[in-house]
Amino acid sequence: MPVIDSTPEFVANAYTIMRNNLEIVRPRLGRPLGLADKLVLSHLDDPENQELEAGKSYLLARPDRVILQDVLGQTAMLVFMQTRRASTAVPTSVHCDHLIQARVGASSDLNESVSENGEVYDFLRSAAAKFGVGFWGPGAGILHQVNLEQYAFPGAMIIGTDSHTPNAGGLGACSVGVGGADAVEVMAGLPWEVLYPSRIGVKLTGRLNGWTAPKDIILYLAGELTVSGATNAIIEYFGPGTETISCTGKATITNMGAELGATTSVFPYDESMARYLRSTHRAELADLADQNREMFRADQEVLDNPEAHFDRVVEIDLSKLEPHLVGPHSPDRARPISELAAQVKDPANGFIDEISTAL
């Protein structure tokens, strides 16, 4: 049976493979590497022969982990059973979170879901036990948050059947939401095919203050890039401002990168991530990440001249950033809260100024 947890031995082996692959790819490219490049190219299936043209080449990669939710997880497990494999080729876990509907309250909603979906949960539980897959039953947590707290690690490549799988980018992982077919192929031992993403750099300076929170960074960025502006791209955050944001704050930002169409979003490894790993009882993984931290940060040449490396660069001074609101109808309809009153009063916007119910 494959290992399910991200043990120190598993992570150390992953880092060795990553380092070896980068030693092959670097001379082929002949240029400095950003963090996104390092995370993607270090997981190539065939680094010696893979075509490497960003935005055009389709890469074959070897993810470290697959995570499944309980809707697509059903079909994924059914298809995987047809492969006749005794166990999954990579660590895999299934999380029963999507079938729980918010109706009345946590306790009653959970009981209702167990009653309605008991057959599904029983199937997933038994299939997970048979094929060496981790099983998180209803009420055990949300897939992308459990992944951050239990499985993700700096430098990991993770694919998951949920659009918010990029949440783990807050811990320095290349974590991507995919369809069920992609997940099954990796579970069965095949490489994952993905278009070599272009690169969008977001330079953060200053420090958040007042009522401004990490979420306001991605809301502001949604207004700048629009809901499709990061399609087939990885958003890479860099600059001194990144070190002022907590690991969970970073995860909030990368989690919402999906709303911009991004393949994923990543932050460079720093002390906030090390603290988070230690706080979640993974001190040995923090030590390993510390020993390999240069793999989880952009080369200095990229940081010194980002315009020459990224396809687009957006700069945000966190000290000047206001709390933001987005919508209605689209998350790229963004504005600072100081402009909201004027927009509500403007009849051209058609906004409702009487609120009777809020969620």
C-alpha positions in Angstrom: 0.0 0.0 0.0 1.3 3.5 -0.7 1.9 6.0 2.1 -1.0 8.3 2.7 0.5 10.9 5.0 3.2 13.3 3.9 5.9 11.7 6.1 9.4 13.2 6.4 10.7 10.3 4.3 8.2 10.9 1.6 8.9 14.6 1.5 12.7 14.2 1.5 12.4 11.8 -1.5 10.2 14.3 -3.3 12.8 17.1 -2.7 15.6 14.9 -4.1 13.6 14.3 -7.3 12.8 18.0 -7.6 16.4 19.0 -7.2 17.6 16.4 -9.8 15.0 17.6 -12.3 15.9 21.2 -11.9 19.6 20.4 -12.5 18.5 19.0 -15.8 16.1 21.7 -16.8 18.2 24.8 -15.8 20.9 24.4 -18.5 18.2 23.6 -21.1 16.4 26.9 -20.5 19.5 29.0 -19.9 17.7 31.6 -17.8 16.8 32.4 -14.2 13.8 30.6 -12.8 10.9 32.0 -10.9 9.1 30.0 -8.2 6.3 28.9 -10.5 8.8 27.5 -12.9 10.7 25.7 -10.2 7.5 24.1 -8.8 6.2 22.9 -12.2 9.5 21.9 -14.0 10.8 20.0 -11.0 7.9 17.6 -11.3 8.4 16.8 -15.0 8.1 13.2 -16.1 10.9 13.5 -18.6 12.9 16.7 -17.9 15.6 15.8 -20.5 13.2 15.7 -23.5 10.1 17.7 -22.5 9.3 20.7 -24.8 9.5 23.8 -22.7 7.7 26.7 -24.3 5.4 28.6 -21.9 1.9 29.0 -23.1 2.4 26.4 -25.9 4.0 23.2 -24.7 1.9 20.6 -23.0 3.8 19.3 -20.0 3.7 15.8 -18.6 4.2 16.0 -14.8 4.3 13.7 -11.8 2.1 15.1 -9.0 3.0 14.1 -5.4 -0.7 13.7 -4.3 -4.3 13.5 -5.4 -7.2 14.7 -3.3 -10.8 13.9 -4.1 -14.1 15.3 -2.9 -17.2 13.1 -2.5 -19.0 14.0 -5.7 -16.3 13.5 -8.3 -14.6 11.1 -5.9 -17.4 8.6 -6.7 -16.8 8.4 -10.4 -13.0 8.6 -9.9 -13.0 5.6 -7.6 -15.4 3.7 -10.0 -13.1 4.4 -12.9 -10.0 3.6 -10.9 -11.4 0.2 -10.1 -11.4 -0.6 -13.8 -7.6 -0.3 -13.9 -7.2 -3.5 -11.9 -4.5 -1.9 -9.7 -4.3 -3.1 -6.2 -3.6 0.4 -4.9 -3.1 4.0 -6.1 0.2 5.0 -7.6 0.4 8.2 -5.5 -0.9 9.1 -2.1 -4.6 9.8 -2.4 -7.4 10.9 -0.1 -11.1 11.4 -0.4 -13.0 14.0 1.6 -16.8 13.9 2.2 -17.6 17.6 2.2 -19.5 18.6 -1.0 -22.7 16.6 -0.4 -23.4 18.4 2.9 -25.9 21.1 2.2 -26.3 24.2 4.4 -29.9 24.3 5.4 -30.5 24.8 9.1 -27.4 24.3 11.2 -24.2 22.3 11.4 -25.4 19.4 13.4 -28.8 18.9 11.7 -27.3 19.4 8.3 -24.6 16.8 8.9 -27.2 14.3 10.1 -29.4 15.0 7.1 -26.5 14.4 4.8 -25.5 11.1 6.4 -29.1 10.0 6.0 -29.4 11.1 2.4 -26.0 10.0 1.2 -25.2 7.1 3.5 -24.8 4.7 0.5 -22.2 7.0 -1.1 -20.2 7.4 2.1 -20.2 3.6 2.6 -18.9 3.1 -0.9 -16.2 5.7 -0.6 -15.2 4.3 2.8 -14.9 0.7 1.6 -13.2 1.7 -1.7 -10.7 3.8 0.2 -9.9 0.9 2.6 -9.4 -1.5 -0.3 -7.1 0.7 -2.4 -5.1 2.4 0.3 -6.8 5.8 0.0 -7.2 8.1 3.0 -10.8 8.6 4.0 -12.2 11.7 5.7 -15.9 11.1 6.5 -18.7 13.7 6.6 -18.0 16.3 9.2 -14.2 15.7 9.2 -13.5 19.0 7.3 -13.4 20.7 4.0 -11.1 19.1 1.4 -8.8 22.0 0.6 -8.5 23.0 4.2 -7.7 19.5 5.4 -5.1 19.3 2.6 -3.5 22.5 3.9 -3.5 21.3 7.5 -2.5 17.7 7.0 -1.0 16.9 3.6 0.5 19.9 1.7 4.1 20.9 2.1 6.3 23.5 0.4 7.2 22.5 -3.1 4.5 19.8 -3.4 2.6 19.3 -6.6 -1.0 18.4 -5.7 -4.0 17.9 -8.0 -7.5 17.8 -6.6 -11.1 17.6 -7.9 -12.1 20.9 -6.4 -11.6 24.4 -7.9 -10.2 25.7 -4.6 -7.4 23.1 -4.4 -4.9 26.1 -5.0 -5.6 26.9 -1.3 -2.3 25.1 -0.6 -0.4 27.7 -2.6 -0.4 29.6 0.7 2.0 26.9 2.0 4.2 27.1 -1.1 2.7 24.2 -3.0 1.8 24.0 -6.6 -1.8 22.8 -6.0 -4.2 22.7 -8.9 -7.9 22.0 -9.4 -8.6 19.3 -12.0 -11.3 17.1 -13.4 -12.0 13.5 -12.4 -10.3 12.0 -15.4 -7.0 13.8 -14.7 -7.1 12.6 -11.1 -7.8 9.0 -12.1 -4.9 8.9 -14.6 -2.4 10.1 -11.9 -3.9 7.6 -9.4 -3.3 4.9 -12.0 0.3 5.8 -12.5 0.1 8.0 -15.6 1.6 11.5 -15.8 -0.6 14.5 -15.6 -0.9 16.6 -18.8 -1.1 20.4 -18.4 -0.4 23.4 -20.7 2.9 25.0 -19.6 1.4 28.1 -17.8 2.4 31.6 -18.5 3.6 33.7 -15.5 1.9 36.6 -13.8 4.0 38.3 -11.1 2.4 40.2 -8.2 4.9 42.3 -6.2 3.7 43.1 -2.7 5.3 45.9 -0.7 4.4 47.5 2.6 2.1 46.0 5.3 -1.6 45.6 5.7 -3.1 48.0 8.2 -6.4 49.0 9.7 -9.4 46.9 8.6 -7.6 45.7 5.4 -7.2 41.9 5.3 -5.4 39.4 3.1 -8.7 38.8 1.2 -8.6 42.4 0.0 -5.4 41.7 -1.9 -7.1 39.1 -4.1 -10.3 41.2 -4.4 -8.2 44.1 -5.7 -6.4 41.8 -8.0 -9.7 40.5 -9.4 -10.5 44.0 -10.5 -7.1 44.4 -12.1 -7.0 41.0 -14.0 -10.7 40.2 -14.4 -12.3 36.8 -14.1 -10.4 35.5 -17.2 -7.2 37.5 -17.0 -5.1 34.7 -15.4 -6.4 31.9 -17.5 -3.6 29.3 -18.2 -1.3 31.3 -15.9 0.2 30.9 -12.5 0.0 33.9 -10.3 3.3 34.2 -8.4 3.5 36.6 -5.4 6.8 38.1 -4.5 8.3 41.1 -2.7 8.8 42.1 0.9 5.1 42.3 1.5 4.7 38.6 1.2 6.6 38.1 4.5 4.1 40.2 6.4 1.1 37.9 5.7 0.4 34.8 7.7 0.4 31.3 6.1 -3.4 31.1 6.4 -3.7 34.6 5.0 -1.7 33.6 2.0 -3.9 30.5 1.6 -7.0 32.8 1.5 -5.4 34.7 -1.4 -4.3 31.6 -3.4 -7.7 29.9 -2.7 -9.5 32.7 -4.6 -7.1 32.7 -7.5 -9.5 30.3 -9.2 -11.9 33.3 -9.5 -9.4 34.9 -11.9 -9.1 31.7 -14.0 -5.5 31.0 -12.8 -4.1 27.5 -13.0 -2.9 28.1 -9.5 -1.2 30.7 -7.3 1.9 30.4 -5.2 3.8 32.3 -2.4 7.5 31.9 -1.7 8.5 29.9 1.3 9.1 32.0 4.5 9.0 31.9 8.2 5.2 32.1 8.4 5.0 28.8 6.6 7.6 27.2 8.8 5.6 28.4 11.9 2.4 26.9 10.4 4.1 23.6 9.8 5.3 23.5 13.3 2.0 24.6 14.7 0.3 21.7 12.8 2.7 19.1 14.2 4.9 18.9 11.1 8.1 20.3 12.5 10.2 17.8 10.6 8.7 19.0 7.3 9.6 22.6 8.3 13.2 21.5 8.9 13.3 19.9 5.4 11.9 23.0 3.8 14.4 25.1 5.6 17.2 23.0 4.2 15.9 23.3 0.6 14.4 26.8 0.8 16.2 28.0 -2.4 13.9 25.7 -4.4 10.8 27.4 -3.0 11.8 31.0 -3.9 12.4 32.7 -7.2 16.0 33.2 -8.3 17.4 36.6 -7.2 17.8 37.6 -10.9 14.0 37.3 -11.3 13.3 39.4 -8.2 15.8 42.1 -9.4 14.2 42.4 -12.8 10.7 40.9 -12.7 9.5 42.6 -15.9 12.0 40.6 -17.9 10.7 37.3 -16.5 7.0 37.6 -16.0 4.5 38.0 -18.8 2.8 40.7 -16.6 3.7 42.3 -13.3 1.2 43.9 -10.9 2.5 45.9 -8.0 0.4 46.4 -4.8 1.5 48.6 -1.9 -0.3 46.9 1.0 0.1 50.0 3.2 -2.2 51.9 0.8 -4.7 49.1 0.1 -8.2 49.7 1.3 -10.8 47.1 2.2 -12.5 46.0 -1.0 -15.9 44.7 -2.1 -16.7 42.9 -5.3 -19.9 42.3 -7.3 -22.7 42.1 -7.9 -22.9 39.4 -10.6 -19.1 39.1 -11.1 -16.1 39.0 -8.8 -14.1 41.3 -11.0 -16.5 44.2 -10.4 -14.2 45.4 -7.6 -14.0 48.7 -5.7 -12.5 50.0 -2.5 -15.2 50.3 0.2 -14.7 54.1 0.2 -16.3 54.3 -3.2 -19.3 52.0 -2.5 -21.7 54.7 -1.2 -21.2 56.8 -4.4 -21.7 53.8 -6.6 -24.9 52.8 -4.7 -26.3 56.3 -5.2 -25.5 56.4 -8.9 -28.7 55.3 -10.7 -26.7 54.0 -13.7 -25.5 51.1 -11.6 -29.0 50.0 -10.5 -27.8 48.9 -7.0 -30.3 48.3 -4.3 -29.8 50.5 -1.3 -32.2 48.8 1.1 -30.9 45.5 2.5 -33.3 43.3 4.4 -31.5 40.0 4.3 -27.8 39.1 4.3 -25.8 35.9 4.2 
